[in-house]
Amino acid sequence: MKFELKTENENYSKSLHNIFKTISILAIVIVFCNVSLKLAIISRNYQIEYSCRLLTVEKSTSNFKKLSKISKLKSKQKIWELCRGVVK
């Protein structure tokens, strides 16, 4: 007849493994969210710079509308001030 004793070390190691796995997954999600936010900011800045360069070459209403949507500025004067700062 065999007699076995189960120790609680197994339970602790399993729970520790689950906690570590959960923390790792959360860390990965946070890193990916941070990267996506940074890429969105870079993309928006690139779009503003590109649209400002287009506006300096061709002063059309469509370029003003694009910049107005991207930068959320409504007046043409503020858009021109933004573009002067970006194109320099």
Buried (B, 14 or more C-beta within 10 A) or exposed (E): EEEEEEEEEEEEEEEEEEEEEEEEEEEEEEEEEEEEEEEEEEEEEEBBEBBBEBBBEEEEEEBBEBBBEBBEBEEBEEBBEBBEEBEE
